[in-house]
Amino acid sequence: MVLPAADEPVRFEKHIKPLFRARDRKSMSFAFDLWSYDDVRTHAEAIHARLSNGTMPCKAAWPPERIGTFRRWMDTGTSP
């Protein structure tokens, strides 16, 4: 997993999708697919809220830099 540099655009395939493990994807499959650009874009606000409050992903909360990367992706247009 590689987080983007401060001046680099955040891309789903390169930066966001790799943040979610297979275990996370399976755990949330009842609601949406964390490896699907369309699903994550559609549910981005709800996903971000759960990432921020530490209830997602399963097993361990993300560190602030990962949550910040997800938020930056949302704020800059959710590029594929």
PDB file with one MODEL, atoms N, CA, C and O in Angstrom:
MODEL        1
ATOM      1  N   MET A   1       0.827  -1.167   0.000  1.00  0.00           N
ATOM      2  CA  MET A   1       0.000   0.000   0.000  1.00  0.00           C
ATOM      3  C   MET A   1       0.883   1.245   0.000  1.00  0.00           C
ATOM      4  O   MET A   1       1.828   1.359   0.781  1.00  0.00           O
ATOM      5  N   VAL A   2       0.554   2.167  -0.887  1.00  0.00           N
ATOM      6  CA  VAL A   2       1.324   3.396  -1.011  1.00  0.00           C
ATOM      7  C   VAL A   2       0.369   4.571  -0.861  1.00  0.00           C
ATOM      8  O   VAL A   2      -0.593   4.698  -1.619  1.00  0.00           O
ATOM      9  N   LEU A   3       0.636   5.424   0.112  1.00  0.00           N
ATOM     10  CA  LEU A   3      -0.165   6.635   0.250  1.00  0.00           C
ATOM     11  C   LEU A   3       0.371   7.686  -0.712  1.00  0.00           C
ATOM     12  O   LEU A   3       1.574   7.733  -0.968  1.00  0.00           O
ATOM     13  N   PRO A   4      -0.506   8.529  -1.247  1.00  0.00           N
ATOM     14  CA  PRO A   4      -0.060   9.529  -2.215  1.00  0.00           C
ATOM     15  C   PRO A   4       0.766  10.638  -1.558  1.00  0.00           C
ATOM     16  O   PRO A   4       0.588  10.954  -0.381  1.00  0.00           O
ATOM     17  N   ALA A   5       1.655  11.209  -2.333  1.00  0.00           N
ATOM     18  CA  ALA A   5       2.405  12.385  -1.881  1.00  0.00           C
ATOM     19  C   ALA A   5       1.429  13.554  -1.768  1.00  0.00           C
ATOM     20  O   ALA A   5       0.338  13.513  -2.336  1.00  0.00           O
ATOM     21  N   ALA A   6       1.819  14.581  -1.046  1.00  0.00           N
ATOM     22  CA  ALA A   6       0.947  15.728  -0.815  1.00  0.00           C
ATOM     23  C   ALA A   6       0.478  16.394  -2.109  1.00  0.00           C
ATOM     24  O   ALA A   6      -0.635  16.916  -2.171  1.00  0.00           O
ATOM     25  N   ASP A   7       1.322  16.376  -3.139  1.00  0.00           N
ATOM     26  CA  ASP A   7       0.966  17.022  -4.403  1.00  0.00           C
ATOM     27  C   ASP A   7       0.448  16.039  -5.449  1.00  0.00           C
ATOM     28  O   ASP A   7       0.226  16.426  -6.596  1.00  0.00           O
ATOM     29  N   GLU A   8       0.254  14.791  -5.079  1.00  0.00           N
ATOM     30  CA  GLU A   8      -0.194  13.750  -6.003  1.00  0.00           C
ATOM     31  C   GLU A   8      -1.703  13.552  -5.889  1.00  0.00           C
ATOM     32  O   GLU A   8      -2.235  13.507  -4.780  1.00  0.00           O
ATOM     33  N   PRO A   9      -2.403  13.433  -7.023  1.00  0.00           N
ATOM     34  CA  PRO A   9      -3.840  13.160  -6.960  1.00  0.00           C
ATOM     35  C   PRO A   9      -4.089  11.788  -6.312  1.00  0.00           C
ATOM     36  O   PRO A   9      -3.327  10.843  -6.516  1.00  0.00           O
ATOM     37  N   VAL A  10      -5.155  11.705  -5.540  1.00  0.00           N
ATOM     38  CA  VAL A  10      -5.525  10.439  -4.906  1.00  0.00           C
ATOM     39  C   VAL A  10      -6.409   9.672  -5.878  1.00  0.00           C
ATOM     40  O   VAL A  10      -7.427  10.178  -6.349  1.00  0.00           O
ATOM     41  N   ARG A  11      -6.002   8.445  -6.169  1.00  0.00           N
ATOM     42  CA  ARG A  11      -6.722   7.584  -7.116  1.00  0.00           C
ATOM     43  C   ARG A  11      -7.257   6.351  -6.393  1.00  0.00           C
ATOM     44  O   ARG A  11      -6.594   5.790  -5.521  1.00  0.00           O
ATOM     45  N   PHE A  12      -8.452   5.947  -6.766  1.00  0.00           N
ATOM     46  CA  PHE A  12      -9.059   4.781  -6.135  1.00  0.00           C
ATOM     47  C   PHE A  12      -8.206   3.531  -6.309  1.00  0.00           C
ATOM     48  O   PHE A  12      -7.835   2.886  -5.329  1.00  0.00           O
ATOM     49  N   GLU A  13      -7.896   3.193  -7.553  1.00  0.00           N
ATOM     50  CA  GLU A  13      -7.171   1.946  -7.832  1.00  0.00           C
ATOM     51  C   GLU A  13      -5.788   1.908  -7.187  1.00  0.00           C
ATOM     52  O   GLU A  13      -5.347   0.855  -6.726  1.00  0.00           O
ATOM     53  N   LYS A  14      -5.121   3.019  -7.153  1.00  0.00           N
ATOM     54  CA  LYS A  14      -3.743   3.064  -6.642  1.00  0.00           C
ATOM     55  C   LYS A  14      -3.661   3.280  -5.136  1.00  0.00           C
ATOM     56  O   LYS A  14      -2.796   2.704  -4.476  1.00  0.00           O
ATOM     57  N   HIS A  15      -4.553   4.102  -4.585  1.00  0.00           N
ATOM     58  CA  HIS A  15      -4.409   4.513  -3.190  1.00  0.00           C
ATOM     59  C   HIS A  15      -5.528   4.056  -2.255  1.00  0.00           C
ATOM     60  O   HIS A  15      -5.259   3.727  -1.100  1.00  0.00           O
ATOM     61  N   ILE A  16      -6.760   4.029  -2.722  1.00  0.00           N
ATOM     62  CA  ILE A  16      -7.892   3.731  -1.837  1.00  0.00           C
ATOM     63  C   ILE A  16      -8.169   2.234  -1.755  1.00  0.00           C
ATOM     64  O   ILE A  16      -8.219   1.675  -0.659  1.00  0.00           O
ATOM     65  N   LYS A  17      -8.346   1.598  -2.870  1.00  0.00           N
ATOM     66  CA  LYS A  17      -8.647   0.161  -2.875  1.00  0.00           C
ATOM     67  C   LYS A  17      -7.631  -0.655  -2.067  1.00  0.00           C
ATOM     68  O   LYS A  17      -8.037  -1.537  -1.310  1.00  0.00           O
ATOM     69  N   PRO A  18      -6.330  -0.394  -2.201  1.00  0.00           N
ATOM     70  CA  PRO A  18      -5.358  -1.180  -1.431  1.00  0.00           C
ATOM     71  C   PRO A  18      -5.432  -0.988   0.087  1.00  0.00           C
ATOM     72  O   PRO A  18      -4.872  -1.786   0.840  1.00  0.00           O
ATOM     73  N   LEU A  19      -6.117   0.059   0.536  1.00  0.00           N
ATOM     74  CA  LEU A  19      -6.262   0.266   1.974  1.00  0.00           C
ATOM     75  C   LEU A  19      -7.178  -0.779   2.612  1.00  0.00           C
ATOM     76  O   LEU A  19      -7.070  -1.058   3.806  1.00  0.00           O
ATOM     77  N   PHE A  20      -8.072  -1.351   1.819  1.00  0.00           N
ATOM     78  CA  PHE A  20      -9.023  -2.334   2.322  1.00  0.00           C
ATOM     79  C   PHE A  20      -8.507  -3.747   2.071  1.00  0.00           C
ATOM     80  O   PHE A  20      -8.207  -4.122   0.937  1.00  0.00           O
ATOM     81  N   ARG A  21      -8.412  -4.511   3.130  1.00  0.00           N
ATOM     82  CA  ARG A  21      -7.947  -5.898   3.040  1.00  0.00           C
ATOM     83  C   ARG A  21      -9.086  -6.792   2.562  1.00  0.00           C
ATOM     84  O   ARG A  21     -10.252  -6.400   2.596  1.00  0.00           O
ATOM     85  N   ALA A  22      -8.737  -7.990   2.120  1.00  0.00           N
ATOM     86  CA  ALA A  22      -9.751  -8.962   1.704  1.00  0.00           C
ATOM     87  C   ALA A  22     -10.729  -9.219   2.847  1.00  0.00           C
ATOM     88  O   ALA A  22     -11.926  -9.384   2.611  1.00  0.00           O
ATOM     89  N   ARG A  23     -10.237  -9.253   4.065  1.00  0.00           N
ATOM     90  CA  ARG A  23     -11.094  -9.464   5.248  1.00  0.00           C
ATOM     91  C   ARG A  23     -12.103  -8.322   5.393  1.00  0.00           C
ATOM     92  O   ARG A  23     -13.259  -8.562   5.742  1.00  0.00           O
ATOM     93  N   ASP A  24     -11.681  -7.090   5.132  1.00  0.00           N
ATOM     94  CA  ASP A  24     -12.586  -5.938   5.205  1.00  0.00           C
ATOM     95  C   ASP A  24     -13.661  -6.044   4.126  1.00  0.00           C
ATOM     96  O   ASP A  24     -14.840  -5.795   4.377  1.00  0.00           O
ATOM     97  N   ARG A  25     -13.238  -6.413   2.943  1.00  0.00           N
ATOM     98  CA  ARG A  25     -14.163  -6.549   1.820  1.00  0.00           C
ATOM     99  C   ARG A  25     -15.222  -7.592   2.138  1.00  0.00           C
ATOM    100  O   ARG A  25     -16.413  -7.360   1.929  1.00  0.00           O
ATOM    101  N   LYS A  26     -14.796  -8.723   2.634  1.00  0.00           N
ATOM    102  CA  LYS A  26     -15.726  -9.805   2.956  1.00  0.00           C
ATOM    103  C   LYS A  26     -16.683  -9.376   4.066  1.00  0.00           C
ATOM    104  O   LYS A  26     -17.880  -9.655   3.996  1.00  0.00           O
ATOM    105  N   SER A  27     -16.168  -8.712   5.070  1.00  0.00           N
ATOM    106  CA  SER A  27     -16.974  -8.275   6.206  1.00  0.00           C
ATOM    107  C   SER A  27     -18.095  -7.320   5.784  1.00  0.00           C
ATOM    108  O   SER A  27     -19.186  -7.356   6.354  1.00  0.00           O
ATOM    109  N   MET A  28     -17.833  -6.476   4.800  1.00  0.00           N
ATOM    110  CA  MET A  28     -18.813  -5.479   4.372  1.00  0.00           C
ATOM    111  C   MET A  28     -19.590  -5.879   3.122  1.00  0.00           C
ATOM    112  O   MET A  28     -20.384  -5.086   2.615  1.00  0.00           O
ATOM    113  N   SER A  29     -19.379  -7.085   2.619  1.00  0.00           N
ATOM    114  CA  SER A  29     -20.002  -7.505   1.363  1.00  0.00           C
ATOM    115  C   SER A  29     -21.527  -7.514   1.412  1.00  0.00           C
ATOM    116  O   SER A  29     -22.174  -7.452   0.367  1.00  0.00           O
ATOM    117  N   PHE A  30     -22.112  -7.589   2.604  1.00  0.00           N
ATOM    118  CA  PHE A  30     -23.572  -7.556   2.715  1.00  0.00           C
ATOM    119  C   PHE A  30     -24.128  -6.186   2.303  1.00  0.00           C
ATOM    120  O   PHE A  30     -25.289  -6.078   1.910  1.00  0.00           O
ATOM    121  N   ALA A  31     -23.300  -5.147   2.393  1.00  0.00           N
ATOM    122  CA  ALA A  31     -23.767  -3.783   2.106  1.00  0.00           C
ATOM    123  C   ALA A  31     -23.223  -3.220   0.798  1.00  0.00           C
ATOM    124  O   ALA A  31     -23.952  -2.584   0.037  1.00  0.00           O
ATOM    125  N   PHE A  32     -21.929  -3.458   0.539  1.00  0.00           N
ATOM    126  CA  PHE A  32     -21.270  -2.959  -0.669  1.00  0.00           C
ATOM    127  C   PHE A  32     -19.913  -3.624  -0.800  1.00  0.00           C
ATOM    128  O   PHE A  32     -19.436  -4.288   0.121  1.00  0.00           O
ATOM    129  N   ASP A  33     -19.300  -3.436  -1.961  1.00  0.00           N
ATOM    130  CA  ASP A  33     -17.997  -4.028  -2.258  1.00  0.00           C
ATOM    131  C   ASP A  33     -16.911  -2.963  -2.099  1.00  0.00           C
ATOM    132  O   ASP A  33     -16.856  -2.002  -2.866  1.00  0.00           O
ATOM    133  N   LEU A  34     -16.056  -3.143  -1.103  1.00  0.00           N
ATOM    134  CA  LEU A  34     -14.994  -2.162  -0.845  1.00  0.00           C
ATOM    135  C   LEU A  34     -13.926  -2.128  -1.935  1.00  0.00           C
ATOM    136  O   LEU A  34     -13.090  -1.224  -1.940  1.00  0.00           O
ATOM    137  N   TRP A  35     -13.933  -3.066  -2.833  1.00  0.00           N
ATOM    138  CA  TRP A  35     -12.981  -3.046  -3.941  1.00  0.00           C
ATOM    139  C   TRP A  35     -13.627  -2.540  -5.229  1.00  0.00           C
ATOM    140  O   TRP A  35     -13.007  -2.570  -6.292  1.00  0.00           O
ATOM    141  N   SER A  36     -14.867  -2.076  -5.133  1.00  0.00           N
ATOM    142  CA  SER A  36     -15.586  -1.537  -6.285  1.00  0.00           C
ATOM    143  C   SER A  36     -15.583  -0.013  -6.218  1.00  0.00           C
ATOM    144  O   SER A  36     -16.097   0.579  -5.269  1.00  0.00           O
ATOM    145  N   TYR A  37     -15.005   0.605  -7.223  1.00  0.00           N
ATOM    146  CA  TYR A  37     -14.974   2.063  -7.287  1.00  0.00           C
ATOM    147  C   TYR A  37     -16.381   2.643  -7.140  1.00  0.00           C
ATOM    148  O   TYR A  37     -16.597   3.556  -6.343  1.00  0.00           O
ATOM    149  N   ASP A  38     -17.333   2.114  -7.907  1.00  0.00           N
ATOM    150  CA  ASP A  38     -18.690   2.653  -7.878  1.00  0.00           C
ATOM    151  C   ASP A  38     -19.328   2.515  -6.496  1.00  0.00           C
ATOM    152  O   ASP A  38     -19.972   3.449  -6.018  1.00  0.00           O
ATOM    153  N   ASP A  39     -19.158   1.380  -5.863  1.00  0.00           N
ATOM    154  CA  ASP A  39     -19.732   1.174  -4.533  1.00  0.00           C
ATOM    155  C   ASP A  39     -19.102   2.106  -3.500  1.00  0.00           C
ATOM    156  O   ASP A  39     -19.810   2.723  -2.705  1.00  0.00           O
ATOM    157  N   VAL A  40     -17.792   2.206  -3.510  1.00  0.00           N
ATOM    158  CA  VAL A  40     -17.121   3.047  -2.518  1.00  0.00           C
ATOM    159  C   VAL A  40     -17.447   4.517  -2.769  1.00  0.00           C
ATOM    160  O   VAL A  40     -17.653   5.269  -1.817  1.00  0.00           O
ATOM    161  N   ARG A  41     -17.496   4.933  -4.007  1.00  0.00           N
ATOM    162  CA  ARG A  41     -17.865   6.319  -4.321  1.00  0.00           C
ATOM    163  C   ARG A  41     -19.284   6.613  -3.850  1.00  0.00           C
ATOM    164  O   ARG A  41     -19.537   7.664  -3.259  1.00  0.00           O
ATOM    165  N   THR A  42     -20.204   5.699  -4.105  1.00  0.00           N
ATOM    166  CA  THR A  42     -21.596   5.881  -3.702  1.00  0.00           C
ATOM    167  C   THR A  42     -21.745   5.977  -2.188  1.00  0.00           C
ATOM    168  O   THR A  42     -22.550   6.766  -1.694  1.00  0.00           O
ATOM    169  N   HIS A  43     -20.982   5.187  -1.455  1.00  0.00           N
ATOM    170  CA  HIS A  43     -21.108   5.105  -0.002  1.00  0.00           C
ATOM    171  C   HIS A  43     -19.961   5.818   0.739  1.00  0.00           C
ATOM    172  O   HIS A  43     -19.730   5.560   1.920  1.00  0.00           O
ATOM    173  N   ALA A  44     -19.264   6.693   0.055  1.00  0.00           N
ATOM    174  CA  ALA A  44     -18.057   7.317   0.618  1.00  0.00           C
ATOM    175  C   ALA A  44     -18.316   8.044   1.936  1.00  0.00           C
ATOM    176  O   ALA A  44     -17.522   7.912   2.867  1.00  0.00           O
ATOM    177  N   GLU A  45     -19.385   8.794   2.037  1.00  0.00           N
ATOM    178  CA  GLU A  45     -19.667   9.539   3.281  1.00  0.00           C
ATOM    179  C   GLU A  45     -19.869   8.580   4.453  1.00  0.00           C
ATOM    180  O   GLU A  45     -19.328   8.803   5.536  1.00  0.00           O
ATOM    181  N   ALA A  46     -20.636   7.526   4.244  1.00  0.00           N
ATOM    182  CA  ALA A  46     -20.885   6.551   5.311  1.00  0.00           C
ATOM    183  C   ALA A  46     -19.606   5.798   5.669  1.00  0.00           C
ATOM    184  O   ALA A  46     -19.339   5.552   6.845  1.00  0.00           O
ATOM    185  N   ILE A  47     -18.824   5.436   4.671  1.00  0.00           N
ATOM    186  CA  ILE A  47     -17.555   4.749   4.921  1.00  0.00           C
ATOM    187  C   ILE A  47     -16.631   5.665   5.715  1.00  0.00           C
ATOM    188  O   ILE A  47     -16.033   5.242   6.705  1.00  0.00           O
ATOM    189  N   HIS A  48     -16.515   6.911   5.286  1.00  0.00           N
ATOM    190  CA  HIS A  48     -15.647   7.858   5.989  1.00  0.00           C
ATOM    191  C   HIS A  48     -16.089   8.037   7.442  1.00  0.00           C
ATOM    192  O   HIS A  48     -15.252   8.087   8.343  1.00  0.00           O
ATOM    193  N   ALA A  49     -17.388   8.133   7.672  1.00  0.00           N
ATOM    194  CA  ALA A  49     -17.888   8.295   9.039  1.00  0.00           C
ATOM    195  C   ALA A  49     -17.466   7.109   9.906  1.00  0.00           C
ATOM    196  O   ALA A  49     -17.052   7.290  11.051  1.00  0.00           O
ATOM    197  N   ARG A  50     -17.571   5.907   9.366  1.00  0.00           N
ATOM    198  CA  ARG A  50     -17.198   4.713  10.135  1.00  0.00           C
ATOM    199  C   ARG A  50     -15.692   4.606  10.304  1.00  0.00           C
ATOM    200  O   ARG A  50     -15.220   4.160  11.350  1.00  0.00           O
ATOM    201  N   LEU A  51     -14.933   5.006   9.297  1.00  0.00           N
ATOM    202  CA  LEU A  51     -13.472   5.020   9.437  1.00  0.00           C
ATOM    203  C   LEU A  51     -13.071   6.015  10.521  1.00  0.00           C
ATOM    204  O   LEU A  51     -12.190   5.734  11.334  1.00  0.00           O
ATOM    205  N   SER A  52     -13.717   7.173  10.527  1.00  0.00           N
ATOM    206  CA  SER A  52     -13.384   8.232  11.478  1.00  0.00           C
ATOM    207  C   SER A  52     -13.717   7.870  12.922  1.00  0.00           C
ATOM    208  O   SER A  52     -12.998   8.247  13.847  1.00  0.00           O
ATOM    209  N   ASN A  53     -14.815   7.135  13.107  1.00  0.00           N
ATOM    210  CA  ASN A  53     -15.182   6.778  14.484  1.00  0.00           C
ATOM    211  C   ASN A  53     -14.587   5.438  14.924  1.00  0.00           C
ATOM    212  O   ASN A  53     -14.828   4.982  16.041  1.00  0.00           O
ATOM    213  N   GLY A  54     -13.807   4.812  14.035  1.00  0.00           N
ATOM    214  CA  GLY A  54     -13.087   3.597  14.396  1.00  0.00           C
ATOM    215  C   GLY A  54     -13.886   2.316  14.344  1.00  0.00           C
ATOM    216  O   GLY A  54     -13.399   1.274  14.785  1.00  0.00           O
ATOM    217  N   THR A  55     -15.123   2.361  13.808  1.00  0.00           N
ATOM    218  CA  THR A  55     -15.929   1.144  13.729  1.00  0.00           C
ATOM    219  C   THR A  55     -15.706   0.373  12.438  1.00  0.00           C
ATOM    220  O   THR A  55     -16.304  -0.683  12.228  1.00  0.00           O
ATOM    221  N   MET A  56     -14.862   0.888  11.590  1.00  0.00           N
ATOM    222  CA  MET A  56     -14.520   0.232  10.337  1.00  0.00           C
ATOM    223  C   MET A  56     -13.077   0.600  10.034  1.00  0.00           C
ATOM    224  O   MET A  56     -12.681   1.733  10.309  1.00  0.00           O
ATOM    225  N   PRO A  57     -12.293  -0.276   9.496  1.00  0.00           N
ATOM    226  CA  PRO A  57     -12.567  -1.664   9.151  1.00  0.00           C
ATOM    227  C   PRO A  57     -12.532  -2.578  10.375  1.00  0.00           C
ATOM    228  O   PRO A  57     -12.227  -2.160  11.492  1.00  0.00           O
ATOM    229  N   CYS A  58     -12.855  -3.824  10.117  1.00  0.00           N
ATOM    230  CA  CYS A  58     -12.874  -4.791  11.211  1.00  0.00           C
ATOM    231  C   CYS A  58     -11.456  -5.000  11.755  1.00  0.00           C
ATOM    232  O   CYS A  58     -10.469  -4.847  11.034  1.00  0.00           O
ATOM    233  N   LYS A  59     -11.384  -5.338  12.980  1.00  0.00           N
ATOM    234  CA  LYS A  59     -10.150  -5.688  13.703  1.00  0.00           C
ATOM    235  C   LYS A  59      -9.313  -4.515  14.189  1.00  0.00           C
ATOM    236  O   LYS A  59      -8.776  -4.586  15.294  1.00  0.00           O
ATOM    237  N   ALA A  60      -9.175  -3.444  13.422  1.00  0.00           N
ATOM    238  CA  ALA A  60      -8.320  -2.343  13.873  1.00  0.00           C
ATOM    239  C   ALA A  60      -8.687  -1.046  13.157  1.00  0.00           C
ATOM    240  O   ALA A  60      -8.918  -1.035  11.948  1.00  0.00           O
ATOM    241  N   ALA A  61      -8.737   0.032  13.912  1.00  0.00           N
ATOM    242  CA  ALA A  61      -9.016   1.343  13.320  1.00  0.00           C
ATOM    243  C   ALA A  61      -7.827   1.786  12.470  1.00  0.00           C
ATOM    244  O   ALA A  61      -6.683   1.421  12.739  1.00  0.00           O
ATOM    245  N   TRP A  62      -8.118   2.569  11.454  1.00  0.00           N
ATOM    246  CA  TRP A  62      -7.059   3.112  10.602  1.00  0.00           C
ATOM    247  C   TRP A  62      -6.335   4.240  11.316  1.00  0.00           C
ATOM    248  O   TRP A  62      -6.926   4.949  12.131  1.00  0.00           O
ATOM    249  N   PRO A  63      -5.054   4.406  11.009  1.00  0.00           N
ATOM    250  CA  PRO A  63      -4.338   5.572  11.519  1.00  0.00           C
ATOM    251  C   PRO A  63      -4.829   6.834  10.786  1.00  0.00           C
ATOM    252  O   PRO A  63      -5.386   6.744   9.692  1.00  0.00           O
ATOM    253  N   PRO A  64      -4.621   7.993  11.393  1.00  0.00           N
ATOM    254  CA  PRO A  64      -5.120   9.253  10.815  1.00  0.00           C
ATOM    255  C   PRO A  64      -4.682   9.506   9.370  1.00  0.00           C
ATOM    256  O   PRO A  64      -5.453  10.071   8.594  1.00  0.00           O
ATOM    257  N   GLU A  65      -3.471   9.104   8.991  1.00  0.00           N
ATOM    258  CA  GLU A  65      -3.028   9.378   7.621  1.00  0.00           C
ATOM    259  C   GLU A  65      -3.837   8.602   6.584  1.00  0.00           C
ATOM    260  O   GLU A  65      -4.028   9.090   5.470  1.00  0.00           O
ATOM    261  N   ARG A  66      -4.309   7.423   6.919  1.00  0.00           N
ATOM    262  CA  ARG A  66      -5.154   6.669   5.984  1.00  0.00           C
ATOM    263  C   ARG A  66      -6.531   7.314   5.877  1.00  0.00           C
ATOM    264  O   ARG A  66      -7.070   7.472   4.782  1.00  0.00           O
ATOM    265  N   ILE A  67      -7.088   7.681   7.019  1.00  0.00           N
ATOM    266  CA  ILE A  67      -8.392   8.349   7.005  1.00  0.00           C
ATOM    267  C   ILE A  67      -8.291   9.659   6.233  1.00  0.00           C
ATOM    268  O   ILE A  67      -9.197  10.006   5.476  1.00  0.00           O
ATOM    269  N   GLY A  68      -7.203  10.379   6.421  1.00  0.00           N
ATOM    270  CA  GLY A  68      -6.982  11.623   5.690  1.00  0.00           C
ATOM    271  C   GLY A  68      -6.881  11.410   4.187  1.00  0.00           C
ATOM    272  O   GLY A  68      -7.372  12.224   3.405  1.00  0.00           O
ATOM    273  N   THR A  69      -6.250  10.325   3.789  1.00  0.00           N
ATOM    274  CA  THR A  69      -6.155   9.999   2.360  1.00  0.00           C
ATOM    275  C   THR A  69      -7.537   9.718   1.791  1.00  0.00           C
ATOM    276  O   THR A  69      -7.866  10.177   0.697  1.00  0.00           O
ATOM    277  N   PHE A  70      -8.344   8.968   2.526  1.00  0.00           N
ATOM    278  CA  PHE A  70      -9.704   8.690   2.068  1.00  0.00           C
ATOM    279  C   PHE A  70     -10.491   9.995   1.950  1.00  0.00           C
ATOM    280  O   PHE A  70     -11.180  10.213   0.953  1.00  0.00           O
ATOM    281  N   ARG A  71     -10.396  10.854   2.948  1.00  0.00           N
ATOM    282  CA  ARG A  71     -11.103  12.138   2.923  1.00  0.00           C
ATOM    283  C   ARG A  71     -10.627  13.000   1.758  1.00  0.00           C
ATOM    284  O   ARG A  71     -11.435  13.646   1.090  1.00  0.00           O
ATOM    285  N   ARG A  72      -9.335  13.011   1.516  1.00  0.00           N
ATOM    286  CA  ARG A  72      -8.781  13.792   0.403  1.00  0.00           C
ATOM    287  C   ARG A  72      -9.321  13.271  -0.924  1.00  0.00           C
ATOM    288  O   ARG A  72      -9.626  14.055  -1.822  1.00  0.00           O
ATOM    289  N   TRP A  73      -9.439  11.961  -1.048  1.00  0.00           N
ATOM    290  CA  TRP A  73     -10.009  11.367  -2.259  1.00  0.00           C
ATOM    291  C   TRP A  73     -11.447  11.861  -2.442  1.00  0.00           C
ATOM    292  O   TRP A  73     -11.849  12.226  -3.546  1.00  0.00           O
ATOM    293  N   MET A  74     -12.203  11.868  -1.367  1.00  0.00           N
ATOM    294  CA  MET A  74     -13.592  12.353  -1.438  1.00  0.00           C
ATOM    295  C   MET A  74     -13.625  13.827  -1.821  1.00  0.00           C
ATOM    296  O   MET A  74     -14.413  14.230  -2.677  1.00  0.00           O
ATOM    297  N   ASP A  75     -12.791  14.615  -1.206  1.00  0.00           N
ATOM    298  CA  ASP A  75     -12.799  16.066  -1.395  1.00  0.00           C
ATOM    299  C   ASP A  75     -12.290  16.505  -2.765  1.00  0.00           C
ATOM    300  O   ASP A  75     -12.593  17.611  -3.212  1.00  0.00           O
ATOM    301  N   THR A  76     -11.536  15.665  -3.423  1.00  0.00           N
ATOM    302  CA  THR A  76     -10.937  16.049  -4.713  1.00  0.00           C
ATOM    303  C   THR A  76     -11.609  15.378  -5.901  1.00  0.00           C
ATOM    304  O   THR A  76     -11.054  15.371  -7.000  1.00  0.00           O
ATOM    305  N   GLY A  77     -12.784  14.817  -5.700  1.00  0.00           N
ATOM    306  CA  GLY A  77     -13.542  14.327  -6.836  1.00  0.00           C
ATOM    307  C   GLY A  77     -13.586  12.830  -7.029  1.00  0.00           C
ATOM    308  O   GLY A  77     -14.060  12.373  -8.068  1.00  0.00           O
ATOM    309  N   THR A  78     -13.124  12.061  -6.095  1.00  0.00           N
ATOM    310  CA  THR A  78     -13.180  10.589  -6.154  1.00  0.00           C
ATOM    311  C   THR A  78     -12.712  10.023  -7.502  1.00  0.00           C
ATOM    312  O   THR A  78     -13.477   9.354  -8.195  1.00  0.00           O
ATOM    313  N   SER A  79     -11.486  10.288  -7.859  1.00  0.00           N
ATOM    314  CA  SER A  79     -10.933   9.789  -9.116  1.00  0.00           C
ATOM    315  C   SER A  79     -10.776   8.280  -9.081  1.00  0.00           C
ATOM    316  O   SER A  79     -10.433   7.696  -8.053  1.00  0.00           O
ATOM    317  N   PRO A  80     -11.040   7.649 -10.250  1.00  0.00           N
ATOM    318  CA  PRO A  80     -10.835   6.202 -10.324  1.00  0.00           C
ATOM    319  C   PRO A  80      -9.367   5.908 -10.246  1.00  0.00           C
ATOM    320  O   PRO A  80      -8.967   4.745 -10.290  1.00  0.00           O
TER     321      PRO A  80
ENDMDL
END
